[in-house]
Amino acid sequence: MHRYAQPLALCCAIALLCGCHRHNGTATATGTAAPAKAQSSKPAPAPAASAAKPLAANDNGLRVATLTLGTAIDAGYAVTAPATRFGTDTHTIYASVATTGRAASAKLEARWRYLEGQGVLVNELGQTISADGPAVTTFEVQNPNRWPAGKYVVEISLNGKPAAQRDFEMVDGALEKN
């Protein structure tokens, strides 16, 4: 039972250091995270390289087009170098969620889970968005210490329905830059 005590404590600490970003709107954080900083940018086209199949749409046709993970974002909040493997010493991981369609109001949520710890919830953030065409909303999780090595997943929901998910892995040692 003590095997998961240190990773669980670390995951709880991570939850306190998370944030989210959204273009043209105010970000709101929910769950155990500290309030997120709201940031704005112009809508950006959806990244094509690491597309997650859209699973959910709201009544107005808003869809999650892609979910991309990485360690850096551009001015439009899109991930600049997609990845699914990160070093345990990585401090920040971004999840860029590209949407298409229109909605006066929709709720995007991100749940970060540590799968090695029986699906332990690392963090949960939500944002209410409005969109009139392609847009990018970015969620961020931070850890100033080392992440527990192992498998993780980020799950995105749109208006309470599963919309996309991306598995990723934290590995010991330095990773080569692409």
C-alpha positions as CSV (number, residue, x, y, z in Angstrom):
1,M,0.0,0.0,0.0
2,H,2.9,2.4,0.7
3,R,4.0,1.9,-2.9
4,Y,1.6,4.6,-4.1
5,A,2.0,7.0,-1.1
6,Q,4.8,9.1,-2.5
7,P,3.3,9.3,-6.1
8,L,-0.1,10.1,-4.6
9,A,1.3,12.9,-2.5
10,L,3.2,14.3,-5.5
11,C,0.1,14.2,-7.6
12,C,-1.8,16.1,-5.0
13,A,0.9,18.8,-4.9
14,I,0.7,19.0,-8.7
15,A,-3.0,19.7,-8.6
16,L,-2.3,22.9,-6.7
17,L,0.0,24.2,-9.4
18,C,-2.2,23.8,-12.5
19,G,-3.7,26.4,-14.8
20,C,-5.6,26.9,-18.1
21,H,-5.7,29.3,-20.9
22,R,-8.4,30.3,-23.3
23,H,-8.6,32.8,-26.2
24,N,-11.3,35.4,-26.2
25,G,-12.8,34.5,-22.8
26,T,-12.3,34.2,-19.1
27,A,-10.9,31.0,-17.8
28,T,-12.4,29.5,-14.7
29,A,-10.8,26.6,-12.8
30,T,-12.8,24.0,-10.9
31,G,-11.8,21.1,-8.7
32,T,-8.8,21.2,-6.5
33,A,-6.7,23.5,-8.6
34,A,-5.8,27.1,-7.7
35,P,-7.6,29.7,-9.9
36,A,-6.2,29.8,-13.3
37,K,-4.9,32.8,-15.1
38,A,-7.1,33.9,-17.9
39,Q,-5.3,34.7,-21.2
40,S,-6.5,35.8,-24.6
41,S,-5.5,35.2,-28.1
42,K,-7.0,35.2,-31.6
43,P,-8.6,31.9,-32.7
44,A,-6.0,29.5,-34.2
45,P,-6.5,26.8,-36.7
46,A,-6.5,23.3,-35.4
47,P,-3.2,21.5,-35.3
48,A,-3.1,18.5,-37.7
49,A,-0.3,16.3,-36.6
50,S,-1.7,14.7,-33.5
51,A,-5.4,14.8,-34.1
52,A,-7.8,13.0,-31.7
53,K,-11.0,11.9,-33.3
54,P,-13.9,14.2,-32.3
55,L,-16.3,12.3,-30.0
56,A,-18.7,14.9,-28.8
57,A,-20.5,17.9,-30.2
58,N,-23.0,20.3,-28.6
59,D,-26.3,21.2,-30.2
60,N,-24.7,24.1,-32.1
61,G,-22.1,21.9,-33.8
62,L,-19.1,22.8,-31.5
63,R,-16.7,19.9,-31.7
64,V,-13.3,19.0,-30.3
65,A,-11.2,18.6,-33.4
66,T,-7.8,17.8,-31.9
67,L,-6.1,17.3,-28.5
68,T,-2.3,17.9,-28.6
69,L,0.2,17.6,-25.7
70,G,3.5,19.3,-25.4
71,T,5.8,21.5,-23.3
72,A,5.5,24.8,-25.1
73,I,2.8,26.8,-26.8
74,D,2.7,29.6,-29.3
75,A,0.9,33.0,-29.1
76,G,-2.3,31.3,-30.2
77,Y,-2.0,28.7,-27.4
78,A,-1.4,25.8,-29.8
79,V,1.3,23.3,-28.8
80,T,4.5,23.9,-30.8
81,A,6.1,20.5,-30.6
82,P,3.6,17.6,-30.0
83,A,4.7,14.8,-27.7
84,T,3.4,11.9,-25.6
85,R,6.6,11.1,-23.7
86,F,8.1,13.6,-21.3
87,G,11.0,13.4,-18.8
88,T,10.1,13.2,-15.2
89,D,11.9,16.5,-14.7
90,T,9.5,18.3,-17.1
91,H,7.8,21.1,-15.1
92,T,4.9,22.1,-17.4
93,I,2.7,20.1,-19.8
94,Y,0.1,21.8,-22.0
95,A,-3.0,20.2,-23.5
96,S,-4.2,22.3,-26.5
97,V,-7.8,21.6,-27.4
98,A,-8.7,22.8,-30.9
99,T,-12.4,23.2,-31.4
100,T,-14.5,23.9,-34.5
101,G,-18.1,25.1,-34.9
102,R,-20.1,27.7,-33.0
103,A,-21.5,28.0,-29.4
104,A,-22.6,30.9,-27.3
105,S,-21.6,28.9,-24.2
106,A,-20.0,25.5,-23.8
107,K,-18.1,23.9,-21.0
108,L,-14.7,22.3,-21.7
109,E,-13.1,20.2,-18.9
110,A,-9.7,18.5,-18.6
111,R,-9.0,15.7,-16.2
112,W,-5.4,14.6,-15.7
113,R,-5.0,11.1,-14.3
114,Y,-2.0,9.1,-13.1
115,L,-2.8,5.6,-14.3
116,E,0.0,3.8,-12.3
117,G,-1.8,4.9,-9.2
118,Q,-5.1,3.3,-10.0
119,G,-6.3,6.2,-12.1
120,V,-5.6,8.8,-9.3
121,L,-7.0,12.2,-10.3
122,V,-4.1,14.6,-10.6
123,N,-6.1,17.6,-11.5
124,E,-9.4,18.7,-13.0
125,L,-10.0,22.1,-14.6
126,G,-13.0,23.5,-16.5
127,Q,-13.6,26.5,-18.7
128,T,-16.8,28.0,-20.1
129,I,-16.1,29.1,-23.7
130,S,-17.8,30.7,-26.5
131,A,-16.7,30.2,-30.1
132,D,-17.6,31.5,-33.5
133,G,-15.4,29.2,-35.6
134,P,-12.0,27.5,-35.0
135,A,-10.5,28.2,-31.6
136,V,-7.9,26.8,-29.2
137,T,-8.2,26.3,-25.5
138,T,-5.2,25.3,-23.6
139,F,-5.0,23.5,-20.2
140,E,-1.8,23.4,-18.2
141,V,-0.5,21.2,-15.5
142,Q,2.7,22.1,-13.6
143,N,5.0,20.3,-11.2
144,P,8.0,22.1,-9.8
145,N,9.4,18.7,-8.6
146,R,9.9,15.4,-10.4
147,W,6.8,13.6,-11.8
148,P,6.4,10.0,-10.8
149,A,7.5,7.8,-13.8
150,G,4.6,6.0,-15.4
151,K,1.5,6.3,-17.6
152,Y,-0.9,9.2,-17.5
153,V,-4.0,10.3,-19.4
154,V,-5.7,13.6,-20.0
155,E,-9.4,13.4,-20.7
156,I,-11.3,16.2,-22.3
157,S,-15.1,16.6,-22.0
158,L,-17.4,19.0,-23.8
159,N,-20.6,19.9,-22.0
160,G,-20.1,16.8,-19.7
161,K,-19.6,14.3,-22.6
162,P,-16.3,12.6,-23.4
163,A,-14.7,14.5,-26.4
164,A,-11.1,13.4,-26.6
165,Q,-8.3,11.8,-24.6
166,R,-4.6,11.4,-24.9
167,D,-2.3,9.0,-23.1
168,F,1.2,10.1,-22.2
169,E,4.1,8.8,-20.3
170,M,6.6,10.3,-17.9
171,V,10.0,8.6,-18.2
172,D,13.2,8.8,-16.1
173,G,16.1,10.4,-17.9
174,A,16.4,13.2,-20.5
175,L,14.6,12.9,-23.7
176,E,16.0,14.0,-27.1
177,K,14.5,17.1,-28.5
178,N,12.7,16.6,-31.8
